[in-house]
Amino acid sequence: MEPVIGIDLGTTNSCVAIVEDDKPIVLSGRGLQKKIFPSVVGFTDKGKRLVGHIAKRQSITNAENTVYAVKRLMGRKWDSPIVTMVREMYPYKIVQGPHNDVRISIRGVIYSPPEISAIILQELRIIAEEYLGQEVHKAVITVPAYFNDNQRQATKDAGQIAGLDVIRIINEPTAAALAYGFGKKIDRLVAVYDLGGGTFDISILEIGAEGVFRVIATAGDTFLGGEDFDARISNWLIDDFKKETDIDLRSDRMALQRIRDASEQAKCDLSTLRQVEINLPFIITSKDGQHLHIQKTLTREFFESMVTDLVERTIDICASTLEEAGVQKDDIQDIILVGGMTRVPLVVEKVRQFFDKEPCKGVHPDEAVALGAAIQGYNLISEESELILLDVTPHTLGIMVAGGFFEEIIPQNSTVPTARSKVFTTIHDNQTAVKIMVFQGESKKAEENELLGEFILDGLRPAPKGEVEVEVTFEINSDGIVSVSAKNLETGMKQSITVTATSGLTEEEIKKMIKEGKEYLVERRLTQQQEGKKQKLESIISQINEVLPQVEELLSGSEQGKEAISKVKSALSVAESNISSEKIEEIEKSIGVLERTLTMLKNASMRKE
């Protein structure tokens, strides 16, 4: 059975998992103890890509050319208020794309958010391939439950650019519930509170003993997460520094990145400590040549006072979601905490107070989502799996009607797949055509929602307004694809579209990116292979250097022995020069020679003993 990997593509960190022997496991790359992979991509002055831990480590000295939190830009329009806010916050350059989308300019090259995400996905794919010893082509990728169709499409495009067949996009809280309930045979009504690096979701689910996972309601905020908590600390440091020195550090990209890193670390440390010291020596040099520093003490109490409103926003969303779902707090049996931000004591306390019960410790906050994605991937390809997942549409779908208002057709939290219809009448005398504009969102004003598509139904009979009836039907399949049709009830004439969400990329752009992604992946795999061979050669050289002094003492008494030792040293010299070589054939050749040499030396050593 072809493997399917589960990927949690996070704002701050990402994770990859797989089901092996009916058990989901999170994977870590070779030489990495950590299973959590920073969602960071850097570009050196020589054009080399750096991804994950290595990219994060160099972000301070290369701030303008290091991209983080790109998930917050996925599927966004250039003129959206969120993009305007992000442009002021981040040290890398965000520019307008050709389709009113968002692009990122790095060292004169323009990248789209799906391209940057694809680079992260490729690395996760390579981690899985190293573990499995075979190529991986299929994946289930998670997204915040409150992502709209364009944001979901951007995630699918990222997978495609990374060379992955994304067989399903599933919601992060749903994935966490799968990880929580998998194989347990339990009947529970659960709430998944998911506060990550960039987004917040709350989902109410029924977990059935027969393997049915039914989402009752979901809601969230796609711009509320750990990044915002970090920003509160950063702004405090910057504003305080400005009061003391009259220097605004926001104009210095390197200083800004140092402050951002220190803020993130302070936030994490305050999950276990009551106070932390923030020391940033030589943060900037003043005009008169004076070296200035930041040295502050941040207590947990003061930090909590900074971010209480952010946590309260999540609780307000929880309250409205329960109300809309018709679920009482007492009905919830388990509260599952997911996302790195649920380690913050204030978050745990506020959740405990709201639900009036202790949250569960049954899942790993960083790994649960990837594990759930792997479980769903396994479920989709396995004939033996009896797991059934019933998800909901996170946003209301409808059309624009007279006055620019938004008329709901499919309500938020409708179980998918589903279909709904409504009948409308003409609004003008002698109207022969109607324009159907399809929107997604919760505002009563159509223009404040996301326009998904539009089409025209013509051929209507000229008649007084209100006489001709048009039936509009919305359908959503299990993959979340929306189809909309309009039918003239007099004649049966019909017009329809499949609503195609857009990430802002054209088909031609995606094809070009896929080609470049394939070329990079071939190069990347070759590099990985070279690194593996180099490490093997280094290990053999080390073993030979250990045993050589003993054998040299034994053989130095004869000319033949001296010649043998000379040949060994010559082979070592060649091997050491081959380590820095990019030619894999030469490295493999040295491995063969030194493996035979090592065997010979060990045998000689044993004879001595």
C-alpha positions, 0 to 999 in steps of 0.5 A, spaced: 500 500 500 502 506 497 504 510 504 500 517 505 503 522 510 500 527 514 502 534 515 501 539 519 503 545 516 503 550 521 504 558 522 510 557 527 512 550 526 510 544 522 510 536 523 509 530 519 507 523 521 505 516 518 501 510 520 505 504 521 503 497 523 496 501 525 499 506 529 500 513 528 507 516 529 511 523 528 517 523 524 524 526 525 529 528 520 536 524 520 540 527 525 534 531 528 532 529 535 526 534 534 520 532 531 517 539 530 520 543 524 520 550 524 516 553 518 522 558 516 525 559 509 531 563 508 535 565 502 543 566 503 547 571 498 549 565 494 542 563 493 542 557 497 535 555 500 535 554 508 529 551 511 527 549 518 532 549 524 538 552 520 533 557 517 531 559 524 538 560 527 540 565 521 534 569 521 537 574 526 543 576 521 539 575 515 532 578 517 530 581 510 531 574 507 528 569 512 521 568 511 516 566 517 509 565 518 507 565 511 501 561 513 498 568 515 499 570 507 496 564 504 490 566 500 490 573 502 488 579 497 493 584 497 488 590 499 486 586 505 487 589 512 490 583 515 496 584 509 496 591 511 498 590 518 503 584 516 507 588 512 508 593 517 510 587 522 515 583 518 522 584 516 522 581 509 519 585 503 511 583 502 509 586 495 503 586 491 502 580 486 499 581 479 492 578 481 491 583 487 494 577 491 500 577 495 508 576 493 514 576 497 521 579 494 527 576 496 534 578 493 530 580 487 526 574 486 519 574 487 515 568 491 508 567 492 506 564 499 504 557 496 511 557 493 514 558 500 510 553 503 512 548 498 519 549 500 517 547 507 513 541 505 518 538 500 523 538 507 517 534 510 516 530 504 524 528 504 524 527 512 518 521 511 522 518 505 528 518 509 524 514 514 520 510 509 526 508 504 522 510 498 519 516 495 512 519 497 507 522 493 500 522 497 499 527 503 493 529 507 495 536 509 491 540 515 488 547 515 485 551 520 478 550 521 476 557 519 480 557 513 476 560 507 476 556 500 482 561 497 486 559 503 485 552 502 486 552 495 493 556 496 494 550 501 493 545 495 497 549 491 503 548 495 502 541 496 502 540 488 508 545 487 512 540 492 510 534 488 505 531 492 498 529 491 494 532 496 488 527 497 484 531 502 485 537 506 482 536 513 481 541 519 486 541 524 481 541 530 478 535 527 485 532 526 486 532 533 480 529 535 482 523 530 488 523 534 485 523 541 479 518 539 483 513 534 482 506 536 479 507 543 472 505 542 469 511 546 463 515 546 464 522 547 462 529 546 469 533 545 471 540 544 478 541 541 481 548 543 486 549 538 491 555 539 497 555 534 502 560 532 498 564 527 490 561 528 485 559 533 480 554 532 474 551 536 470 545 534 465 541 537 465 533 535 461 527 537 466 521 537 463 514 536 465 508 539 464 505 532 469 510 529 464 515 527 467 522 528 462 528 527 463 535 527 457 539 530 460 546 529 466 549 528 469 557 528 475 561 529 480 566 527 485 566 522 489 571 525 490 570 532 495 566 535 502 566 538 505 571 533 500 576 536 502 574 543 510 575 541 508 582 538 505 584 545 512 583 548 516 586 542 512 592 542 513 593 550 520 592 549 520 597 543 516 602 546 520 602 552 526 603 549 524 609 545 521 612 551 528 611 554 533 613 548 528 616 543 530 611 538 525 607 534 528 600 533 522 598 528 526 601 522 532 596 524 530 590 521 536 586 525 534 589 531 527 587 530 528 580 529 533 579 535 527 582 539 522 578 536 526 572 537 527 574 544 520 575 545 518 568 543 523 565 548 521 569 553 513 567 552 515 560 552 520 560 558 514 564 562 510 557 561 514 554 567 518 560 570 515 566 574 519 571 571 525 572 565 530 576 564 531 579 557 538 581 555 539 584 548 546 587 548 549 592 543 542 592 540 543 598 536 549 604 536 546 611 537 548 617 532 554 619 537 557 612 537 554 609 543 552 602 544 545 601 547 542 595 550 536 592 552 535 589 559 528 588 562 525 583 567 518 580 565 514 577 570 508 572 568 503 577 571 505 583 567 505 578 561 498 576 562 496 583 563 499 584 556 495 578 553 489 577 557 484 580 551 487 575 546 485 569 550 478 573 552 477 573 544 478 565 544 473 564 549 468 569 546 469 565 540 468 558 544 461 561 547 458 563 541 460 557 537 457 553 543 450 557 543 450 556 535 451 549 536 445 549 541 450 545 546 451 546 553 458 547 557 455 541 561 454 537 555 462 537 553 465 531 556 472 532 554 476 539 552 482 537 548 488 542 548 492 543 541 497 548 539 503 550 542 500 556 545 496 551 550 502 551 554 501 558 556 498 557 564 493 563 562 490 560 556 489 553 560 486 557 566 481 561 562 479 554 558 478 551 565 474 557 568 470 557 561 468 550 561 468 549 568 472 542 568 480 540 567 482 540 560 485 533 558 492 531 557 491 526 552 494 528 546 501 532 545 499 539 543 504 539 537 504 533 534 496 531 535 494 535 528 499 531 524 498 524 527 490 525 525 492 527 518 496 521 518 490 517 521 485 520 515 490 518 510 491 511 512 483 511 512 482 514 505 487 508 502 485 502 507 480 497 505 480 495 512 479 502 516 472 503 518 473 510 520 468 515 518 469 523 518 463 527 517 466 535 517 462 541 516 463 547 512 466 553 516 463 559 513 456 561 510 455 560 503 450 564 499 449 570 494 448 577 493 441 580 493 438 586 491 441 592 496 448 589 496 445 584 501 448 577 503 442 571 502 444 565 506 443 558 502 448 553 506 449 555 513 455 555 517 456 548 520 452 544 515 455 537 515 458 536 508 456 533 503 450 537 502 445 541 497 441 546 499 436 550 494 432 557 494 427 560 490 428 568 488 424 572 483 426 578 478 427 585 481 426 589 475 421 589 470 422 586 463 428 583 466 431 577 461 438 575 465 440 575 472 447 575 475 449 570 480 454 572 485 457 567 490 460 569 496 462 566 503 462 569 509 458 571 515 457 579 514 450 581 512 453 585 507 455 581 501 461 586 499 464 584 506 464 577 504 469 573 500 467 573 492 468 566 490 465 566 483 459 569 478 455 567 472 449 569 468 443 566 467 439 569 461 433 567 457 428 569 462 421 571 459 420 579 459 415 580 465 413 585 471 418 584 476 417 579 481 413 574 476 419 570 474 422 565 479 429 563 479 431 557 483 439 557 486 442 551 488 448 550 492 452 543 492 458 541 496 462 535 496 466 531 501 472 535 498 469 541 499 468 543 492 462 548 491 458 547 485 452 553 484 446 552 479 441 557 477 434 554 474 429 558 470 423 555 473 418 557 467 423 553 462 427 549 466 433 553 462 439 552 467 446 555 468 451 553 473 459 553 475 463 549 479 466 555 484 474 554 483 477 558 489 484 561 487 490 562 491 492 568 486 496 563 482 495 562 475 495 555 472 501 557 468 505 559 474 503 553 478 506 548 472 512 552 472 513 552 480 511 544 479 517 544 474 522 548 478 520 544 485 521 537 481 528 540 479 530 542 486 527 536 489 532 531 485 538 536 487 535 536 494 535 528 494 542 528 491 545 532 496 541 528 502 545 522 498 551 525 498 551 527 506 549 520 508 555 517 504 560 523 507 557 521 514 559 514 512 566 515 510 567 520 516 565 514 520 570 509 517 575 514 517 574 515 524 574 507 526 581 506 522 584 512 526 582 509 532 585 502 530 591 504 526 596 506 531 596 499 534 596 495 527 602 500 525 606 498 531 605 491 530 607 491 522 612 497 522 618 491 523 618 489 516 618 492 509 612 489 507 608 492 513 611 499 512 608 499 505 601 496 507 601 502 513 603 507 507 598 504 503 593 505 508 595 512 510 595 514 502 587 511 502 586 515 508 588 522 505 585 520 498 578 519 502 579 525 506 580 529 500 573 526 497 569 528 503 569 535 500 568 533 493 561 533 490 562 527 486 558 521 489 562 516 485 569 518 488 566 518 495 563 511 494 569 509 491 573 511 498 568 507 502 569 501 498 577 501 499 576 503 506 571 498 508 576 493 506 582 496 509 578 497 516 577 489 515 584 488 514 586 492 520 581 489 525 584 482 523 591 484 524 589 487 531 586 481 533 592 477 531 596 481 535 591 480 541 
